[in-house]
């Protein structure tokens, strides 16, 4: 499904100018991530929120960071749980190590807070820099010991001509999806 959505959205040739964060998220990243994570049958959706997290709204003392994206589940008409958080930056901001490290720190804090609150086995973190998405898993193997591990990096194509290279990265995308499905199933079983 992710590839079909990308075929619909990608330009035929590369765009020479740098694209901003909003265009990157709507033209390149959103079709791929929604195709990967959206599951209406399970009421799970990728959302570009940039708002206070569900955990922070429910509990005082939690981080008031506003993530750029969340992977959340619906319960009736309300958002119930979050399974992942992400931050996005344009490629032009990718050379700013301070901003990139700050985003990674934000992802870690958001995922740690969610792990503490939701009694989950693990949590998915995403860092988008331009058209490159880095996937992380955050787990709590022992009380007070949080481990954040990079799963993989996937570079999205910038035009239809580059789609064949992207298809070669699909095994890594399937690995991320498999880990995500295992974590979300474990979480649903714990509810």
MARLO-396350 format. One record per residue (C-alpha): residue in three letters; x, y, z. Coordinates in Angstrom, 3 decimals, m for minus. Last residue first. Example, Ala and Ser with C-alpha at 12.3 -4.5 7.8 and 13.67 -1.06 7.14 Angstrom:
% residues 2
<pt><resn>SER</resn><X>13.670</X><Y>m1.060</Y><Z>7.140</Z></pt>
<pt><resn>ALA</resn><X>12.300</X><Y>m4.500</Y><Z>7.800</Z></pt>
END
This chain:
% residues 191
<pt><resn>UNK</resn><X>m5.005</X><Y>m3.651</Y><Z>28.120</Z></pt>
<pt><resn>UNK</resn><X>m1.960</X><Y>m5.960</Y><Z>28.132</Z></pt>
<pt><resn>UNK</resn><X>m3.097</X><Y>m7.852</Y><Z>24.999</Z></pt>
<pt><resn>UNK</resn><X>m3.406</X><Y>m4.560</Y><Z>23.099</Z></pt>
<pt><resn>UNK</resn><X>0.131</X><Y>m3.672</Y><Z>24.140</Z></pt>
<pt><resn>UNK</resn><X>1.562</X><Y>m6.996</Y><Z>23.033</Z></pt>
<pt><resn>UNK</resn><X>m0.250</X><Y>m6.595</Y><Z>19.716</Z></pt>
<pt><resn>UNK</resn><X>1.120</X><Y>m3.052</Y><Z>19.304</Z></pt>
<pt><resn>UNK</resn><X>4.680</X><Y>m4.174</Y><Z>20.050</Z></pt>
<pt><resn>UNK</resn><X>4.526</X><Y>m7.170</Y><Z>17.701</Z></pt>
<pt><resn>UNK</resn><X>2.955</X><Y>m5.081</Y><Z>14.933</Z></pt>
<pt><resn>UNK</resn><X>5.630</X><Y>m2.385</Y><Z>15.295</Z></pt>
<pt><resn>UNK</resn><X>8.410</X><Y>m4.976</Y><Z>15.188</Z></pt>
<pt><resn>UNK</resn><X>6.943</X><Y>m6.514</Y><Z>12.021</Z></pt>
<pt><resn>UNK</resn><X>6.397</X><Y>m3.084</Y><Z>10.444</Z></pt>
<pt><resn>UNK</resn><X>10.005</X><Y>m2.095</Y><Z>11.119</Z></pt>
<pt><resn>UNK</resn><X>11.251</X><Y>m5.361</Y><Z>9.601</Z></pt>
<pt><resn>UNK</resn><X>8.910</X><Y>m4.858</Y><Z>6.616</Z></pt>
<pt><resn>UNK</resn><X>10.431</X><Y>m1.418</Y><Z>6.030</Z></pt>
<pt><resn>UNK</resn><X>13.894</X><Y>m2.993</Y><Z>6.092</Z></pt>
<pt><resn>UNK</resn><X>12.785</X><Y>m5.635</Y><Z>3.556</Z></pt>
<pt><resn>UNK</resn><X>11.368</X><Y>m2.765</Y><Z>1.429</Z></pt>
<pt><resn>UNK</resn><X>14.757</X><Y>m1.155</Y><Z>0.852</Z></pt>
<pt><resn>UNK</resn><X>15.150</X><Y>m2.677</Y><Z>m2.654</Z></pt>
<pt><resn>UNK</resn><X>11.800</X><Y>m1.080</Y><Z>m3.545</Z></pt>
<pt><resn>UNK</resn><X>13.405</X><Y>2.310</Y><Z>m2.914</Z></pt>
<pt><resn>UNK</resn><X>15.971</X><Y>1.790</Y><Z>m5.659</Z></pt>
<pt><resn>UNK</resn><X>13.118</X><Y>1.014</Y><Z>m8.092</Z></pt>
<pt><resn>UNK</resn><X>11.258</X><Y>4.173</Y><Z>m7.014</Z></pt>
<pt><resn>UNK</resn><X>14.078</X><Y>6.485</Y><Z>m8.056</Z></pt>
<pt><resn>UNK</resn><X>12.560</X><Y>7.330</Y><Z>m11.477</Z></pt>
<pt><resn>UNK</resn><X>9.220</X><Y>8.091</Y><Z>m9.788</Z></pt>
<pt><resn>UNK</resn><X>10.744</X><Y>11.047</Y><Z>m7.973</Z></pt>
<pt><resn>UNK</resn><X>12.342</X><Y>12.018</Y><Z>m4.655</Z></pt>
<pt><resn>UNK</resn><X>12.676</X><Y>8.442</Y><Z>m3.442</Z></pt>
<pt><resn>UNK</resn><X>12.485</X><Y>7.803</Y><Z>0.298</Z></pt>
<pt><resn>UNK</resn><X>15.656</X><Y>6.983</Y><Z>2.180</Z></pt>
<pt><resn>UNK</resn><X>15.129</X><Y>4.325</Y><Z>4.831</Z></pt>
<pt><resn>UNK</resn><X>17.244</X><Y>4.108</Y><Z>7.946</Z></pt>
<pt><resn>UNK</resn><X>17.083</X><Y>1.074</Y><Z>10.217</Z></pt>
<pt><resn>UNK</resn><X>16.379</X><Y>m0.260</Y><Z>13.696</Z></pt>
<pt><resn>UNK</resn><X>18.236</X><Y>2.271</Y><Z>15.821</Z></pt>
<pt><resn>UNK</resn><X>18.142</X><Y>1.204</Y><Z>19.440</Z></pt>
<pt><resn>UNK</resn><X>16.880</X><Y>3.017</Y><Z>22.511</Z></pt>
<pt><resn>UNK</resn><X>17.282</X><Y>1.169</Y><Z>25.803</Z></pt>
<pt><resn>UNK</resn><X>15.621</X><Y>2.322</Y><Z>29.018</Z></pt>
<pt><resn>UNK</resn><X>16.831</X><Y>0.844</Y><Z>32.301</Z></pt>
<pt><resn>UNK</resn><X>14.776</X><Y>2.069</Y><Z>35.280</Z></pt>
<pt><resn>UNK</resn><X>13.139</X><Y>m1.297</Y><Z>35.928</Z></pt>
<pt><resn>UNK</resn><X>14.559</X><Y>m3.834</Y><Z>33.504</Z></pt>
<pt><resn>UNK</resn><X>14.311</X><Y>m4.483</Y><Z>29.743</Z></pt>
<pt><resn>UNK</resn><X>12.434</X><Y>m1.206</Y><Z>29.097</Z></pt>
<pt><resn>UNK</resn><X>12.341</X><Y>m0.821</Y><Z>25.334</Z></pt>
<pt><resn>UNK</resn><X>12.693</X><Y>2.009</Y><Z>22.807</Z></pt>
<pt><resn>UNK</resn><X>12.696</X><Y>1.060</Y><Z>19.135</Z></pt>
<pt><resn>UNK</resn><X>14.115</X><Y>3.444</Y><Z>16.588</Z></pt>
<pt><resn>UNK</resn><X>13.357</X><Y>4.162</Y><Z>12.930</Z></pt>
<pt><resn>UNK</resn><X>15.365</X><Y>6.660</Y><Z>10.898</Z></pt>
<pt><resn>UNK</resn><X>13.486</X><Y>8.224</Y><Z>7.992</Z></pt>
<pt><resn>UNK</resn><X>15.430</X><Y>9.932</Y><Z>5.224</Z></pt>
<pt><resn>UNK</resn><X>13.477</X><Y>12.190</Y><Z>2.839</Z></pt>
<pt><resn>UNK</resn><X>14.475</X><Y>15.404</Y><Z>4.572</Z></pt>
<pt><resn>UNK</resn><X>15.315</X><Y>14.431</Y><Z>8.112</Z></pt>
<pt><resn>UNK</resn><X>12.562</X><Y>12.293</Y><Z>9.630</Z></pt>
<pt><resn>UNK</resn><X>13.173</X><Y>10.778</Y><Z>13.052</Z></pt>
<pt><resn>UNK</resn><X>10.814</X><Y>8.003</Y><Z>14.071</Z></pt>
<pt><resn>UNK</resn><X>10.397</X><Y>6.361</Y><Z>17.469</Z></pt>
<pt><resn>UNK</resn><X>8.532</X><Y>3.106</Y><Z>18.144</Z></pt>
<pt><resn>UNK</resn><X>7.721</X><Y>1.962</Y><Z>21.672</Z></pt>
<pt><resn>UNK</resn><X>8.357</X><Y>m1.152</Y><Z>23.670</Z></pt>
<pt><resn>UNK</resn><X>6.835</X><Y>m3.749</Y><Z>25.949</Z></pt>
<pt><resn>UNK</resn><X>4.112</X><Y>m1.346</Y><Z>27.049</Z></pt>
<pt><resn>UNK</resn><X>2.835</X><Y>m0.432</Y><Z>30.498</Z></pt>
<pt><resn>UNK</resn><X>1.073</X><Y>2.655</Y><Z>29.111</Z></pt>
<pt><resn>UNK</resn><X>2.385</X><Y>5.264</Y><Z>31.511</Z></pt>
<pt><resn>UNK</resn><X>6.065</X><Y>4.487</Y><Z>31.851</Z></pt>
<pt><resn>UNK</resn><X>6.473</X><Y>3.412</Y><Z>28.228</Z></pt>
<pt><resn>UNK</resn><X>4.688</X><Y>6.580</Y><Z>27.082</Z></pt>
<pt><resn>UNK</resn><X>6.997</X><Y>8.760</Y><Z>29.172</Z></pt>
<pt><resn>UNK</resn><X>10.057</X><Y>6.961</Y><Z>27.761</Z></pt>
<pt><resn>UNK</resn><X>8.739</X><Y>7.353</Y><Z>24.198</Z></pt>
<pt><resn>UNK</resn><X>8.235</X><Y>11.096</Y><Z>24.607</Z></pt>
<pt><resn>UNK</resn><X>11.634</X><Y>11.529</Y><Z>26.268</Z></pt>
<pt><resn>UNK</resn><X>13.459</X><Y>9.538</Y><Z>23.548</Z></pt>
<pt><resn>UNK</resn><X>11.698</X><Y>11.376</Y><Z>20.716</Z></pt>
<pt><resn>UNK</resn><X>12.532</X><Y>14.734</Y><Z>22.299</Z></pt>
<pt><resn>UNK</resn><X>16.198</X><Y>13.726</Y><Z>22.638</Z></pt>
<pt><resn>UNK</resn><X>16.256</X><Y>12.745</Y><Z>18.956</Z></pt>
<pt><resn>UNK</resn><X>14.717</X><Y>16.106</Y><Z>18.063</Z></pt>
<pt><resn>UNK</resn><X>17.317</X><Y>17.987</Y><Z>20.132</Z></pt>
<pt><resn>UNK</resn><X>20.090</X><Y>15.960</Y><Z>18.514</Z></pt>
<pt><resn>UNK</resn><X>18.832</X><Y>16.979</Y><Z>15.054</Z></pt>
<pt><resn>UNK</resn><X>18.415</X><Y>20.617</Y><Z>16.082</Z></pt>
<pt><resn>UNK</resn><X>21.935</X><Y>20.813</Y><Z>17.563</Z></pt>
<pt><resn>UNK</resn><X>23.482</X><Y>18.923</Y><Z>14.657</Z></pt>
<pt><resn>UNK</resn><X>22.254</X><Y>21.489</Y><Z>12.127</Z></pt>
<pt><resn>UNK</resn><X>23.204</X><Y>19.795</Y><Z>8.842</Z></pt>
<pt><resn>UNK</resn><X>19.751</X><Y>18.230</Y><Z>8.516</Z></pt>
<pt><resn>UNK</resn><X>18.045</X><Y>21.640</Y><Z>8.659</Z></pt>
<pt><resn>UNK</resn><X>18.230</X><Y>21.996</Y><Z>4.866</Z></pt>
<pt><resn>UNK</resn><X>16.914</X><Y>18.433</Y><Z>4.520</Z></pt>
<pt><resn>UNK</resn><X>13.711</X><Y>19.526</Y><Z>6.237</Z></pt>
<pt><resn>UNK</resn><X>13.033</X><Y>18.383</Y><Z>9.792</Z></pt>
<pt><resn>UNK</resn><X>10.569</X><Y>15.892</Y><Z>11.238</Z></pt>
<pt><resn>UNK</resn><X>9.930</X><Y>14.437</Y><Z>14.699</Z></pt>
<pt><resn>UNK</resn><X>8.236</X><Y>11.165</Y><Z>15.484</Z></pt>
<pt><resn>UNK</resn><X>6.235</X><Y>9.335</Y><Z>18.101</Z></pt>
<pt><resn>UNK</resn><X>4.981</X><Y>5.763</Y><Z>18.317</Z></pt>
<pt><resn>UNK</resn><X>2.344</X><Y>3.445</Y><Z>19.739</Z></pt>
<pt><resn>UNK</resn><X>m0.090</X><Y>5.959</Y><Z>21.233</Z></pt>
<pt><resn>UNK</resn><X>m3.252</X><Y>4.911</Y><Z>22.962</Z></pt>
<pt><resn>UNK</resn><X>m6.890</X><Y>6.015</Y><Z>23.233</Z></pt>
<pt><resn>UNK</resn><X>m7.759</X><Y>8.696</Y><Z>20.702</Z></pt>
<pt><resn>UNK</resn><X>m11.460</X><Y>9.299</Y><Z>21.044</Z></pt>
<pt><resn>UNK</resn><X>m14.488</X><Y>8.515</Y><Z>18.831</Z></pt>
<pt><resn>UNK</resn><X>m14.830</X><Y>4.828</Y><Z>19.655</Z></pt>
<pt><resn>UNK</resn><X>m11.418</X><Y>3.808</Y><Z>20.884</Z></pt>
<pt><resn>UNK</resn><X>m8.952</X><Y>5.083</Y><Z>18.320</Z></pt>
<pt><resn>UNK</resn><X>m5.327</X><Y>4.093</Y><Z>18.114</Z></pt>
<pt><resn>UNK</resn><X>m2.313</X><Y>6.335</Y><Z>17.677</Z></pt>
<pt><resn>UNK</resn><X>0.891</X><Y>6.627</Y><Z>15.669</Z></pt>
<pt><resn>UNK</resn><X>2.117</X><Y>10.127</Y><Z>16.384</Z></pt>
<pt><resn>UNK</resn><X>3.709</X><Y>12.893</Y><Z>14.357</Z></pt>
<pt><resn>UNK</resn><X>5.322</X><Y>16.284</Y><Z>14.854</Z></pt>
<pt><resn>UNK</resn><X>5.681</X><Y>15.715</Y><Z>18.585</Z></pt>
<pt><resn>UNK</resn><X>4.632</X><Y>18.530</Y><Z>20.954</Z></pt>
<pt><resn>UNK</resn><X>6.747</X><Y>18.326</Y><Z>24.093</Z></pt>
<pt><resn>UNK</resn><X>4.846</X><Y>18.960</Y><Z>27.344</Z></pt>
<pt><resn>UNK</resn><X>6.818</X><Y>16.240</Y><Z>29.123</Z></pt>
<pt><resn>UNK</resn><X>4.976</X><Y>14.444</Y><Z>31.876</Z></pt>
<pt><resn>UNK</resn><X>4.775</X><Y>15.995</Y><Z>35.326</Z></pt>
<pt><resn>UNK</resn><X>1.000</X><Y>16.111</Y><Z>35.432</Z></pt>
<pt><resn>UNK</resn><X>m0.731</X><Y>13.144</Y><Z>33.890</Z></pt>
<pt><resn>UNK</resn><X>m3.623</X><Y>12.791</Y><Z>31.424</Z></pt>
<pt><resn>UNK</resn><X>m2.781</X><Y>15.600</Y><Z>29.005</Z></pt>
<pt><resn>UNK</resn><X>0.907</X><Y>14.678</Y><Z>29.084</Z></pt>
<pt><resn>UNK</resn><X>0.141</X><Y>11.044</Y><Z>28.203</Z></pt>
<pt><resn>UNK</resn><X>m2.138</X><Y>11.977</Y><Z>25.296</Z></pt>
<pt><resn>UNK</resn><X>0.682</X><Y>14.091</Y><Z>23.863</Z></pt>
<pt><resn>UNK</resn><X>0.583</X><Y>17.871</Y><Z>23.462</Z></pt>
<pt><resn>UNK</resn><X>0.181</X><Y>18.942</Y><Z>19.842</Z></pt>
<pt><resn>UNK</resn><X>2.210</X><Y>18.831</Y><Z>16.612</Z></pt>
<pt><resn>UNK</resn><X>m0.332</X><Y>16.334</Y><Z>15.272</Z></pt>
<pt><resn>UNK</resn><X>0.651</X><Y>14.735</Y><Z>11.983</Z></pt>
<pt><resn>UNK</resn><X>m1.267</X><Y>11.487</Y><Z>12.526</Z></pt>
<pt><resn>UNK</resn><X>m0.485</X><Y>7.854</Y><Z>11.694</Z></pt>
<pt><resn>UNK</resn><X>m3.570</X><Y>5.762</Y><Z>12.364</Z></pt>
<pt><resn>UNK</resn><X>m4.532</X><Y>2.568</Y><Z>14.208</Z></pt>
<pt><resn>UNK</resn><X>m8.235</X><Y>1.655</Y><Z>14.446</Z></pt>
<pt><resn>UNK</resn><X>m7.465</X><Y>m2.073</Y><Z>13.993</Z></pt>
<pt><resn>UNK</resn><X>m9.511</X><Y>m2.292</Y><Z>10.767</Z></pt>
<pt><resn>UNK</resn><X>m8.357</X><Y>1.254</Y><Z>9.914</Z></pt>
<pt><resn>UNK</resn><X>m4.719</X><Y>0.100</Y><Z>9.809</Z></pt>
<pt><resn>UNK</resn><X>m2.419</X><Y>3.019</Y><Z>9.026</Z></pt>
<pt><resn>UNK</resn><X>1.202</X><Y>2.047</Y><Z>9.729</Z></pt>
<pt><resn>UNK</resn><X>3.039</X><Y>1.345</Y><Z>6.464</Z></pt>
<pt><resn>UNK</resn><X>0.822</X><Y>3.043</Y><Z>3.906</Z></pt>
<pt><resn>UNK</resn><X>0.489</X><Y>5.984</Y><Z>6.273</Z></pt>
<pt><resn>UNK</resn><X>4.284</X><Y>6.089</Y><Z>6.603</Z></pt>
<pt><resn>UNK</resn><X>4.927</X><Y>6.008</Y><Z>2.851</Z></pt>
<pt><resn>UNK</resn><X>2.222</X><Y>8.461</Y><Z>1.781</Z></pt>
<pt><resn>UNK</resn><X>3.122</X><Y>10.770</Y><Z>4.697</Z></pt>
<pt><resn>UNK</resn><X>6.863</X><Y>10.945</Y><Z>4.020</Z></pt>
<pt><resn>UNK</resn><X>7.088</X><Y>12.152</Y><Z>0.422</Z></pt>
<pt><resn>UNK</resn><X>4.489</X><Y>14.743</Y><Z>m0.606</Z></pt>
<pt><resn>UNK</resn><X>2.815</X><Y>15.641</Y><Z>2.705</Z></pt>
<pt><resn>UNK</resn><X>5.727</X><Y>15.437</Y><Z>5.157</Z></pt>
<pt><resn>UNK</resn><X>8.327</X><Y>16.770</Y><Z>2.742</Z></pt>
<pt><resn>UNK</resn><X>6.001</X><Y>19.598</Y><Z>1.731</Z></pt>
<pt><resn>UNK</resn><X>5.474</X><Y>20.620</Y><Z>5.356</Z></pt>
<pt><resn>UNK</resn><X>9.160</X><Y>20.410</Y><Z>6.262</Z></pt>
<pt><resn>UNK</resn><X>10.297</X><Y>22.574</Y><Z>3.345</Z></pt>
<pt><resn>UNK</resn><X>11.578</X><Y>21.332</Y><Z>m0.002</Z></pt>
<pt><resn>UNK</resn><X>15.031</X><Y>22.209</Y><Z>m1.269</Z></pt>
<pt><resn>UNK</resn><X>15.101</X><Y>23.136</Y><Z>m4.950</Z></pt>
<pt><resn>UNK</resn><X>15.988</X><Y>20.755</Y><Z>m7.793</Z></pt>
<pt><resn>UNK</resn><X>12.744</X><Y>18.768</Y><Z>m7.912</Z></pt>
<pt><resn>UNK</resn><X>13.494</X><Y>15.292</Y><Z>m9.190</Z></pt>
<pt><resn>UNK</resn><X>11.461</X><Y>13.968</Y><Z>m12.114</Z></pt>
<pt><resn>UNK</resn><X>8.067</X><Y>12.225</Y><Z>m12.413</Z></pt>
<pt><resn>UNK</resn><X>6.756</X><Y>13.833</Y><Z>m9.229</Z></pt>
<pt><resn>UNK</resn><X>5.805</X><Y>11.491</Y><Z>m6.390</Z></pt>
<pt><resn>UNK</resn><X>2.266</X><Y>11.480</Y><Z>m4.972</Z></pt>
<pt><resn>UNK</resn><X>0.361</X><Y>8.677</Y><Z>m6.741</Z></pt>
<pt><resn>UNK</resn><X>3.384</X><Y>6.386</Y><Z>m7.004</Z></pt>
<pt><resn>UNK</resn><X>4.003</X><Y>7.008</Y><Z>m3.298</Z></pt>
<pt><resn>UNK</resn><X>0.500</X><Y>5.866</Y><Z>m2.406</Z></pt>
<pt><resn>UNK</resn><X>0.976</X><Y>2.641</Y><Z>m4.372</Z></pt>
<pt><resn>UNK</resn><X>4.345</X><Y>2.034</Y><Z>m2.681</Z></pt>
<pt><resn>UNK</resn><X>2.871</X><Y>2.391</Y><Z>0.800</Z></pt>
<pt><resn>UNK</resn><X>0.000</X><Y>0.000</Y><Z>0.000</Z></pt>
END
